[in-house]
Amino acid sequence: MDMKTGKKKELCLGQDSKEGRSYTQPYGDLSELNSGGLIANSIEKETLSDIVSTYLDLLGSSAAVYENNGDYAFGMFSSGWCRFMDQQSRQLCDTDDNAEALSCGKWHCHESCWEISNASMVEGKAVDKECLGGIRIYAEPIFANGEIVGSLNLGYDDPSRDIEKLKGLVQKYEVNIDELSKLADEGKPTPDYLVEIAKSHMNIAAKLIGKTVENKLVNQNVNKLSQIIEQSRACIIITDKSGAIEYVNPYFEELTGYSPDEAFGKNPRFLKSGETSPKEYKKLWDTILAGKTWHGEFHNMKKNGEFYWESTLISPVMDSGEITHFIAIKENITAQKEADARLDLVERHLIESQKLAGIGQLAAGVSHEVLNPVNIISLLTQMLQKDTTDNASLQGFCEKVMSEISRIQKIMGTLLTFSREGKCEREPVLLDDLIDEILDLVEQDFISTGIKIIRQCEREESPKAIRLIADKDKLRQVFLNILNNAKYAMPNGGSLTIGCDAIEKDAKNYMRLKISDTGTGIKEEDLGKVFDHFFTTKPEGEGTGLGLTVIHKIIEDHDGTIRVESEWGKGTTFIIDLPVA
């Protein structure tokens, strides 16, 4: 604005900044080629136009917003000079396809504009450089969450009227020098202070775009998390600090029978059956109010009076170091508990029936009691897989369940090998890998009870790493049984040593595995009976006397041997020899 006349001062480049907002170059809108970049997905084109106009209107030249991969999020031409030079270099591409034109290398205005914006992203700061079209371009990177997501730029400065520079443009752009001179003469100089103001506005615009992208990403993550919670087959409850329920996911109603409206404002204890002691509830609250996570089980009651078991994880939600809410994730483990109860019933039945007359009857009875619930679980899991094909998380969960069902069925098949020859499915097995898998299952449990595990086997990269041809699941059963017996023998902690090495025996190569504990040991008079059917040193009700009998049979089926060395009060060592592949 001219302070003397009150009239708007004409700026450089022969611009019409207001008309530039709606103007589109004859070849079309390049942002339509955007392949789904963050900026285009976060900000509508009209909003980008308003943001860019805050600085482009001051100079009336040209501006562009790029994604970090070079896609256009927005472009605007307000000056006659910029429009003309851009159109002329576009025509040099000799194609109607904009994607081909962008990559042909002859679209000089695009090449120069992108080069300068890309430089700002590479350097992580503003870049001010003369472009191929005879003016200058100022570019700034756009940051979101500390990462560069794009760049915006602004053309400024009046074109040179120097005849030699114009001739260079004429040759490069293949244009008429008279027309180019006329366009250069139409512009008038822009005050330096106005250019600085435009740059300052552009800096603010870059921050605004970056912050908008950040908000968009946050919203996407929130929506994704919300969908996961809403679709989860775990019961999820959020309470305030006092324990009043503020949110339950849909599965809560499916599991308990209570609608969200019936649950809101109540404490989750309204589901309790009365079996959990006040002492346990106090321990729970002491834990979570201390900012820690509590894990345990509840036997709760549904709206219809039916009881169910749940495994519960409760964690505090913190804000600036203060607890504001609690979140509980509850898994329905009723079926698992019922299966465990049935297994306990089978065990008691075996003990109370005076060890049965023969292993065949025992195997048939256990198989009936165990495989029935396993088959039901298998059927329900397969139904769940079929109904949730679009839920990758649940599909993965179902696959794990089916894998464990297969293991149970194989274990039950092992019992039957005492009465008839069982089928052994063998494959190449690297002993180190198998031992690692088993230790992954039990190591934390052992550590929590004060048992140190010492591993003395060769690693896989060693040429001495031992490979077997074996049934992996059956060997896993052997090792887990021995490890569990070792843990039982060390109630006050101790050490467990696992060692293996290659040996030669009877002119054949074998793997020798030693598992030693520092537990109570086995009395000398019992050593010769540890592999006998139904023999156990555990108290009544704590063992069937079948574990070592089963593993003895498995090792024999693998053409191997197993023996035990022990000294009462000092510990036990199991020595297993298996033929090497």
C-alpha positions as CSV (number, residue, x, y, z in Angstrom):
1,M,0.0,0.0,0.0
2,D,1.4,3.4,-1.0
3,M,1.2,5.6,2.1
4,K,0.9,8.8,0.1
5,T,-1.7,7.8,-2.5
6,G,-3.5,5.0,-0.6
7,K,-3.3,2.8,-3.7
8,K,-1.9,-0.7,-3.9
9,K,1.6,-0.7,-5.3
10,E,2.2,-3.0,-8.3
11,L,4.7,-5.7,-7.5
12,C,7.3,-7.5,-9.7
13,L,6.8,-10.1,-12.4
14,G,3.5,-8.8,-13.8
15,Q,1.5,-10.7,-11.2
16,D,-2.2,-11.1,-10.3
17,S,-2.0,-12.8,-7.0
18,K,-5.8,-13.1,-6.4
19,E,-6.4,-14.6,-9.8
20,G,-3.5,-16.9,-9.3
21,R,-5.3,-18.9,-6.6
22,S,-7.8,-20.3,-9.2
23,Y,-5.4,-20.4,-12.1
24,T,-4.3,-23.8,-13.5
25,Q,-1.6,-24.3,-16.1
26,P,-2.8,-25.7,-19.4
27,Y,-1.2,-29.1,-18.8
28,G,-3.3,-29.5,-15.6
29,D,-2.8,-29.9,-11.9
30,L,0.4,-31.9,-11.0
31,S,-0.8,-32.6,-7.5
32,E,-3.2,-35.1,-9.1
33,L,-0.2,-37.3,-9.6
34,N,0.5,-37.4,-5.8
35,S,0.9,-41.0,-4.8
36,G,-0.6,-40.6,-1.3
37,G,2.1,-38.5,0.5
38,L,1.7,-37.3,4.1
39,I,1.1,-33.7,3.2
40,A,-1.6,-34.3,0.6
41,N,-3.3,-36.8,2.9
42,S,-3.2,-34.5,5.9
43,I,-4.3,-31.1,4.4
44,E,-7.0,-30.4,1.8
45,K,-5.9,-28.6,-1.4
46,E,-8.1,-25.6,-0.6
47,T,-6.4,-25.3,2.8
48,L,-3.0,-25.6,1.3
49,S,-4.0,-22.8,-1.1
50,D,-4.9,-20.6,1.8
51,I,-1.7,-21.3,3.6
52,V,0.5,-20.7,0.6
53,S,-1.4,-17.5,-0.3
54,T,-0.3,-16.0,3.0
55,Y,3.2,-15.4,1.5
56,L,2.6,-15.8,-2.2
57,D,0.1,-12.9,-2.2
58,L,2.9,-10.6,-1.0
59,L,5.0,-11.3,-4.1
60,G,2.7,-12.7,-6.7
61,S,5.2,-15.0,-8.3
62,S,5.0,-18.8,-8.0
63,A,5.1,-21.4,-5.2
64,A,5.1,-25.1,-4.8
65,V,4.7,-27.7,-1.9
66,Y,6.5,-31.0,-2.3
67,E,6.3,-34.3,-0.5
68,N,9.7,-35.7,0.5
69,N,9.6,-38.1,-2.5
70,G,9.2,-35.3,-5.0
71,D,5.4,-35.6,-5.5
72,Y,3.6,-32.3,-5.8
73,A,1.2,-31.6,-3.0
74,F,0.4,-28.1,-4.3
75,G,1.5,-25.6,-7.0
76,M,0.4,-22.0,-7.8
77,F,1.5,-19.6,-10.6
78,S,0.6,-16.0,-10.1
79,S,3.0,-14.1,-12.4
80,G,3.0,-13.9,-16.1
81,W,6.7,-14.5,-16.2
82,C,6.5,-17.8,-14.2
83,R,3.5,-19.0,-16.1
84,F,5.1,-18.3,-19.5
85,M,8.5,-19.9,-18.7
86,D,6.9,-23.0,-17.1
87,Q,4.6,-23.5,-20.1
88,Q,7.4,-23.1,-22.6
89,S,9.6,-25.7,-20.8
90,R,6.7,-28.0,-20.5
91,Q,6.2,-27.9,-24.3
92,L,9.9,-29.0,-24.7
93,C,8.9,-32.4,-23.2
94,D,7.0,-33.4,-26.4
95,T,4.4,-35.5,-24.5
96,D,0.9,-35.1,-23.2
97,D,1.6,-37.3,-20.2
98,N,2.6,-35.2,-17.2
99,A,4.3,-38.2,-15.5
100,E,6.6,-38.7,-18.5
101,A,7.2,-35.0,-18.8
102,L,8.3,-34.7,-15.1
103,S,11.0,-37.4,-15.7
104,C,12.2,-36.3,-19.2
105,G,14.7,-33.7,-17.9
106,K,13.6,-30.9,-20.3
107,W,10.9,-29.4,-18.0
108,H,13.4,-26.8,-16.8
109,C,11.2,-24.9,-14.4
110,H,10.1,-28.2,-12.7
111,E,13.7,-29.5,-12.6
112,S,15.0,-26.2,-11.1
113,C,12.2,-25.9,-8.6
114,W,12.5,-29.5,-7.4
115,E,16.3,-29.3,-7.2
116,I,16.2,-26.3,-4.9
117,S,13.4,-27.8,-2.7
118,N,15.2,-31.1,-2.6
119,A,18.4,-29.3,-1.5
120,S,16.5,-27.8,1.4
121,M,15.4,-31.3,2.5
122,V,18.9,-32.8,2.1
123,E,20.5,-29.9,4.1
124,G,17.7,-29.6,6.5
125,K,17.5,-25.9,6.3
126,A,16.4,-23.0,4.0
127,V,18.0,-22.7,0.6
128,D,18.0,-19.5,-1.5
129,K,19.2,-20.0,-5.1
130,E,18.8,-18.6,-8.7
131,C,16.7,-20.9,-10.8
132,L,17.0,-21.8,-14.5
133,G,14.0,-19.5,-15.3
134,G,15.9,-16.2,-14.5
135,I,14.5,-15.5,-11.0
136,R,15.4,-16.8,-7.5
137,I,13.7,-19.5,-5.5
138,Y,13.6,-19.7,-1.7
139,A,12.9,-23.2,-0.2
140,E,12.3,-24.4,3.3
141,P,12.0,-28.0,4.6
142,I,8.9,-29.1,6.4
143,F,9.4,-31.1,9.6
144,A,6.9,-33.4,11.4
145,N,7.9,-35.3,14.5
146,G,11.6,-34.5,13.8
147,E,11.5,-36.0,10.3
148,I,11.5,-34.1,7.0
149,V,8.2,-34.8,5.2
150,G,8.5,-32.2,2.4
151,S,9.5,-28.8,1.3
152,L,7.8,-25.6,0.2
153,N,9.3,-22.9,-2.0
154,L,8.7,-19.4,-3.3
155,G,9.8,-17.7,-6.5
156,Y,10.9,-14.0,-6.1
157,D,13.1,-11.2,-7.6
158,D,12.4,-9.5,-10.9
159,P,13.8,-11.1,-14.1
160,S,17.0,-9.8,-15.5
161,R,16.8,-7.3,-18.4
162,D,20.4,-8.0,-19.4
163,I,20.3,-8.9,-23.1
164,E,23.0,-11.6,-22.7
165,K,21.1,-13.4,-19.9
166,L,17.9,-13.1,-22.0
167,K,19.6,-14.7,-24.9
168,G,20.6,-17.6,-22.7
169,L,17.0,-18.1,-21.7
170,V,15.9,-17.9,-25.3
171,Q,18.3,-20.6,-26.3
172,K,17.4,-22.9,-23.3
173,Y,13.6,-22.4,-23.5
174,E,13.3,-21.9,-27.3
175,V,11.3,-18.7,-26.9
176,N,11.0,-15.4,-28.7
177,I,13.4,-12.8,-27.3
178,D,11.0,-9.9,-27.9
179,E,8.2,-11.6,-26.0
180,L,10.6,-12.5,-23.2
181,S,11.9,-8.8,-23.0
182,K,8.3,-7.6,-22.9
183,L,7.5,-9.9,-20.0
184,A,10.7,-8.8,-18.1
185,D,9.8,-5.1,-18.6
186,E,6.3,-5.5,-17.3
187,G,7.5,-6.3,-13.8
188,K,8.5,-3.7,-11.3
189,P,11.0,-4.2,-8.4
190,T,9.9,-5.7,-5.1
191,P,11.1,-4.0,-1.9
192,D,13.6,-6.1,0.0
193,Y,11.6,-5.8,3.2
194,L,8.6,-7.3,1.4
195,V,10.6,-10.3,0.3
196,E,11.8,-10.8,3.9
197,I,8.2,-10.6,5.2
198,A,7.2,-13.3,2.6
199,K,10.1,-15.5,3.7
200,S,9.1,-15.1,7.3
201,H,5.5,-16.0,6.5
202,M,6.7,-19.0,4.5
203,N,8.7,-20.2,7.6
204,I,5.5,-20.0,9.6
205,A,3.6,-21.9,6.9
206,A,6.2,-24.7,6.9
207,K,5.7,-25.1,10.7
208,L,1.9,-25.0,10.3
209,I,2.0,-27.7,7.6
210,G,4.4,-29.8,9.7
211,K,2.2,-29.5,12.8
212,T,-0.9,-30.4,10.8
213,V,0.8,-33.5,9.5
214,E,1.9,-34.5,13.1
215,N,-1.8,-34.1,14.2
216,K,-2.9,-36.2,11.3
217,L,-0.5,-39.0,12.2
218,V,-1.5,-38.8,15.9
219,N,-5.2,-39.1,14.8
220,Q,-4.3,-42.1,12.6
221,N,-2.6,-43.8,15.5
222,V,-5.4,-43.1,17.8
223,N,-7.9,-44.4,15.3
224,K,-5.8,-47.5,14.8
225,L,-5.5,-48.1,18.5
226,S,-9.2,-47.5,18.9
227,Q,-10.0,-50.2,16.3
228,I,-7.7,-52.7,17.9
229,I,-9.3,-52.1,21.3
230,E,-12.8,-52.2,19.9
231,Q,-12.2,-55.4,18.0
232,S,-10.1,-57.2,20.6
233,R,-11.2,-60.5,21.9
234,A,-9.8,-59.5,25.3
235,C,-11.9,-57.5,27.7
236,I,-10.5,-54.0,28.1
237,I,-11.6,-51.7,30.9
238,I,-10.4,-48.1,31.7
239,T,-11.1,-46.6,35.0
240,D,-10.4,-43.3,36.7
241,K,-7.9,-43.1,39.6
242,S,-10.5,-44.2,42.1
243,G,-11.5,-47.3,40.1
244,A,-14.7,-46.0,38.6
245,I,-15.2,-47.4,35.1
246,E,-15.1,-44.9,32.2
247,Y,-14.8,-47.3,29.3
248,V,-15.3,-50.9,28.3
249,N,-14.8,-52.4,24.9
250,P,-17.6,-54.4,23.1
251,Y,-16.1,-57.8,24.3
252,F,-16.8,-56.8,27.9
253,E,-20.6,-57.0,27.2
254,E,-20.2,-60.2,25.3
255,L,-18.3,-61.8,28.2
256,T,-20.1,-60.4,31.3
257,G,-23.5,-59.7,29.9
258,Y,-23.4,-56.1,31.3
259,S,-23.9,-53.2,28.8
260,P,-21.5,-50.3,28.9
261,D,-24.2,-48.1,30.5
262,E,-24.6,-50.6,33.3
263,A,-20.8,-50.7,33.9
264,F,-20.0,-46.9,33.7
265,G,-19.3,-45.4,37.1
266,K,-19.0,-48.7,38.9
267,N,-15.9,-50.3,40.3
268,P,-14.9,-53.6,38.4
269,R,-15.3,-55.4,41.8
270,F,-19.1,-55.5,41.0
271,L,-18.2,-58.6,39.0
272,K,-16.4,-60.4,41.9
273,S,-17.6,-63.8,43.1
274,G,-16.3,-63.3,46.6
275,E,-13.4,-65.8,46.3
276,T,-10.6,-63.2,46.1
277,S,-9.4,-62.2,49.5
278,P,-9.2,-58.6,50.8
279,K,-5.5,-59.2,51.2
280,E,-5.1,-59.9,47.5
281,Y,-7.1,-56.8,46.6
282,K,-4.9,-54.7,48.9
283,K,-1.8,-56.1,47.2
284,L,-3.4,-55.2,43.8
285,W,-4.0,-51.6,44.8
286,D,-0.6,-51.2,46.5
287,T,1.0,-52.3,43.3
288,I,-0.8,-50.1,40.8
289,L,-0.8,-47.0,43.0
290,A,2.9,-47.4,43.2
291,G,3.0,-47.1,39.4
292,K,3.6,-50.8,38.7
293,T,1.7,-53.4,36.7
294,W,-0.3,-56.1,38.5
295,H,-1.0,-59.5,37.0
296,G,-3.3,-62.2,38.4
297,E,-6.4,-64.2,38.1
298,F,-10.0,-63.5,39.1
299,H,-13.0,-65.9,39.4
300,N,-15.8,-63.5,38.5
301,M,-19.5,-63.7,38.0
302,K,-21.5,-62.8,34.9
303,K,-24.8,-60.9,34.9
304,N,-26.6,-64.2,34.5
305,G,-24.9,-65.7,37.6
306,E,-22.5,-67.8,35.6
307,F,-18.9,-67.9,36.9
308,Y,-15.9,-67.4,34.7
309,W,-12.1,-67.2,35.1
310,E,-10.0,-64.3,33.7
311,S,-6.3,-63.6,33.6
312,T,-6.0,-59.9,34.3
313,L,-3.2,-57.3,33.7
314,I,-3.8,-53.9,35.3
315,S,-1.4,-51.0,34.6
316,P,-1.5,-47.3,35.6
317,V,-1.9,-44.6,32.9
318,M,0.5,-41.8,33.7
319,D,0.5,-38.1,32.7
320,S,3.4,-35.9,33.6
321,G,4.4,-38.5,36.2
322,E,0.9,-38.6,37.8
323,I,-1.5,-41.5,37.7
324,T,-4.7,-40.4,36.0
325,H,-6.4,-43.7,35.0
326,F,-6.0,-47.5,35.1
327,I,-6.3,-49.9,32.2
328,A,-7.2,-53.5,32.7
329,I,-6.8,-56.2,30.0
330,K,-8.7,-59.3,30.9
331,E,-8.5,-62.6,29.0
332,N,-11.2,-65.2,29.5
333,I,-9.3,-68.4,30.6
334,T,-12.4,-70.4,31.7
335,A,-11.9,-73.1,29.1
336,Q,-8.2,-73.4,30.1
337,K,-9.2,-73.7,33.8
338,E,-11.8,-76.3,33.1
339,A,-9.3,-78.2,31.0
340,D,-6.8,-78.0,33.8
341,A,-9.4,-79.2,36.3
342,R,-10.3,-82.1,34.0
343,L,-6.6,-83.0,33.8
344,D,-6.3,-82.9,37.6
345,L,-9.4,-85.1,37.8
346,V,-7.7,-87.6,35.5
347,E,-4.5,-87.6,37.6
348,R,-6.4,-88.2,40.9
349,H,-8.4,-90.9,39.2
350,L,-5.2,-92.7,38.1
351,I,-3.7,-92.5,41.6
352,E,-6.9,-93.6,43.4
353,S,-7.5,-96.6,41.1
354,Q,-4.3,-98.2,42.4
355,K,-2.2,-97.4,39.3
356,L,-4.4,-99.3,36.9
357,A,-3.6,-102.8,35.7
358,G,-1.9,-101.8,32.5
359,I,-0.5,-98.9,30.6
360,G,-2.9,-99.4,27.7
361,Q,-5.9,-98.7,29.9
362,L,-4.2,-95.7,31.3
363,A,-3.4,-94.3,27.9
364,A,-6.9,-94.8,26.6
365,G,-8.4,-93.1,29.7
366,V,-6.1,-90.1,29.6
367,S,-6.6,-89.7,25.9
368,H,-10.3,-89.7,26.3
369,E,-10.3,-87.1,29.0
370,V,-7.7,-84.8,27.4
371,L,-8.5,-85.0,23.7
372,N,-12.2,-84.3,24.2
373,P,-11.7,-80.7,25.4
374,V,-8.7,-80.4,23.0
375,N,-11.0,-81.3,20.1
376,I,-13.6,-78.8,21.2
377,I,-10.9,-76.1,21.5
378,S,-9.7,-77.1,18.0
379,L,-13.2,-76.8,16.5
380,L,-13.9,-73.5,18.1
381,T,-10.5,-72.2,17.0
382,Q,-11.1,-73.3,13.4
383,M,-14.6,-71.6,13.5
384,L,-12.9,-68.4,14.9
385,Q,-10.3,-68.6,12.1
386,K,-13.1,-68.9,9.5
387,D,-15.1,-65.9,10.9
388,T,-12.1,-63.6,11.3
389,T,-10.1,-63.9,8.1
390,D,-9.7,-60.1,7.9
391,N,-8.2,-59.9,11.3
392,A,-4.4,-60.7,11.0
393,S,-3.9,-60.5,14.8
394,L,-6.6,-63.0,15.6
395,Q,-5.4,-65.3,12.7
396,G,-2.0,-65.3,14.2
397,F,-3.4,-66.1,17.6
398,C,-5.5,-69.0,16.2
399,E,-2.5,-70.4,14.4
400,K,-0.6,-70.5,17.7
401,V,-3.5,-72.3,19.4
402,M,-3.8,-74.9,16.6
403,S,0.0,-75.5,16.9
404,E,-0.3,-76.2,20.6
405,I,-3.3,-78.4,20.0
406,S,-1.2,-80.5,17.6
407,R,1.5,-80.7,20.3
408,I,-1.0,-82.0,22.9
409,Q,-2.3,-84.6,20.5
410,K,1.3,-85.8,19.8
411,I,1.9,-86.0,23.6
412,M,-1.2,-88.1,24.1
413,G,0.0,-90.3,21.2
414,T,3.2,-90.9,23.2
415,L,1.2,-92.5,26.0
416,L,-0.2,-95.0,23.5
417,T,3.3,-96.1,22.5
418,F,3.4,-98.3,25.7
419,S,0.6,-100.5,24.4
420,R,1.3,-100.3,20.7
421,E,4.0,-99.1,18.3
422,G,3.7,-95.3,17.8
423,K,4.6,-93.3,14.7
424,C,7.7,-91.2,15.1
425,E,7.9,-88.2,12.7
426,R,11.5,-87.4,12.4
427,E,13.3,-84.4,10.8
428,P,16.7,-82.7,11.0
429,V,17.0,-81.0,14.4
430,L,19.8,-78.7,15.6
431,L,20.2,-79.5,19.3
432,D,21.3,-75.9,20.2
433,D,18.0,-74.5,18.6
434,L,15.9,-77.0,20.5
435,I,17.6,-76.3,23.8
436,D,17.2,-72.6,23.2
437,E,13.5,-73.0,22.5
438,I,13.0,-74.9,25.8
439,L,15.0,-72.5,27.8
440,D,12.9,-69.6,26.4
441,L,9.9,-71.3,27.9
442,V,11.3,-72.0,31.4
443,E,14.2,-69.7,32.0
444,Q,12.3,-66.8,33.6
445,D,10.3,-69.2,35.7
446,F,13.5,-70.8,37.0
447,I,15.2,-67.4,37.6
448,S,12.2,-66.3,39.6
449,T,12.6,-69.3,41.9
450,G,16.3,-68.7,42.4
451,I,17.6,-71.3,40.0
452,K,20.6,-70.4,37.8
453,I,20.8,-72.0,34.4
454,I,24.3,-72.8,33.1
455,R,24.6,-73.7,29.4
456,Q,27.6,-75.6,28.1
457,C,26.5,-76.7,24.6
458,E,28.2,-75.7,21.3
459,R,26.7,-72.7,19.5
460,E,25.2,-73.1,16.0
461,E,28.1,-71.3,14.3
462,S,30.5,-73.9,15.7
463,P,31.5,-76.8,13.4
464,K,30.8,-79.0,16.4
465,A,27.1,-78.0,16.5
466,I,25.2,-81.2,16.8
467,R,22.4,-82.2,14.4
468,L,20.0,-85.1,15.0
469,I,17.3,-86.8,13.0
470,A,14.5,-86.8,15.5
471,D,10.9,-86.0,16.4
472,K,11.3,-82.4,17.7
473,D,8.1,-82.4,19.8
474,K,8.9,-85.6,21.5
475,L,12.5,-84.5,22.4
476,R,11.0,-81.2,23.7
477,Q,8.7,-83.3,25.9
478,V,11.7,-85.3,27.2
479,F,13.7,-82.1,28.1
480,L,10.8,-80.3,29.6
481,N,10.0,-83.3,31.9
482,I,13.5,-83.5,33.1
483,L,13.7,-79.7,33.7
484,N,10.5,-79.7,35.6
485,N,11.7,-82.5,37.8
486,A,14.9,-80.6,38.4
487,K,12.9,-77.5,39.4
488,Y,10.8,-79.5,41.8
489,A,14.0,-80.9,43.4
490,M,15.3,-77.3,44.1
491,P,12.5,-75.5,46.0
492,N,15.1,-73.2,47.6
493,G,17.0,-72.4,44.4
494,G,20.2,-73.8,43.0
495,S,21.8,-74.3,39.6
496,L,20.9,-76.3,36.5
497,T,23.7,-77.2,34.1
498,I,23.0,-78.3,30.5
499,G,25.9,-79.7,28.6
500,C,26.2,-81.6,25.3
501,D,29.0,-82.9,23.1
502,A,29.7,-85.4,20.4
503,I,31.0,-88.8,21.4
504,E,31.9,-92.1,19.8
505,K,30.3,-95.3,21.1
506,D,30.3,-98.7,19.5
507,A,32.0,-97.3,16.4
508,K,29.1,-94.8,16.0
509,N,28.7,-91.1,16.5
510,Y,26.4,-90.0,19.3
511,M,25.3,-86.8,21.0
512,R,25.6,-86.9,24.7
513,L,23.4,-84.5,26.7
514,K,23.9,-84.0,30.4
515,I,21.3,-82.2,32.6
516,S,22.5,-81.7,36.1
517,D,20.8,-80.1,39.1
518,T,21.9,-79.3,42.6
519,G,18.7,-80.4,44.2
520,T,17.7,-83.0,46.8
521,G,18.9,-85.9,44.7
522,I,17.6,-89.5,44.6
523,K,18.1,-92.1,47.3
524,E,20.3,-95.0,46.3
525,E,17.6,-97.5,46.8
526,D,15.3,-95.6,44.4
527,L,17.8,-95.1,41.6
528,G,17.0,-98.4,39.9
529,K,13.2,-97.7,39.9
530,V,13.0,-94.1,38.5
531,F,12.0,-95.4,35.0
532,D,9.5,-97.9,36.3
533,H,5.8,-97.4,35.6
534,F,4.0,-95.4,38.3
535,F,7.1,-95.0,40.4
536,T,7.4,-91.5,41.9
537,T,9.2,-89.9,44.8
538,K,6.7,-87.0,45.0
539,P,4.0,-86.8,47.7
540,E,0.6,-88.4,47.1
541,G,-1.4,-86.3,44.6
542,E,1.6,-84.5,43.0
543,G,2.8,-87.1,40.5
544,T,1.6,-90.0,38.4
545,G,4.9,-91.8,38.1
546,L,4.6,-91.8,34.3
547,G,6.9,-88.9,33.3
548,L,10.3,-90.7,33.3
549,T,8.6,-93.8,31.9
550,V,7.4,-91.8,28.9
551,I,10.7,-90.2,28.2
552,H,12.5,-93.5,28.6
553,K,10.3,-94.9,25.8
554,I,10.8,-91.8,23.6
555,I,14.6,-92.1,23.9
556,E,14.5,-95.8,23.0
557,D,12.3,-95.0,20.0
558,H,15.2,-92.7,18.8
559,D,17.7,-95.6,19.2
560,G,19.2,-93.8,22.1
561,T,19.9,-94.5,25.8
562,I,19.1,-92.6,29.0
563,R,20.5,-93.2,32.5
564,V,20.6,-91.3,35.8
565,E,23.3,-90.6,38.3
566,S,22.4,-89.1,41.7
567,E,23.6,-88.7,45.2
568,W,21.1,-87.9,48.0
569,G,21.3,-84.3,49.1
570,K,23.7,-83.3,46.3
571,G,21.8,-83.4,43.1
572,T,21.0,-85.5,40.0
573,T,22.3,-85.9,36.5
574,F,20.5,-87.3,33.5
575,I,22.7,-88.6,30.7
576,I,21.1,-89.0,27.3
577,D,23.0,-90.5,24.3
578,L,21.3,-90.1,20.8
579,P,22.7,-91.0,17.4
580,V,24.0,-88.1,15.4
581,A,22.6,-87.4,11.9
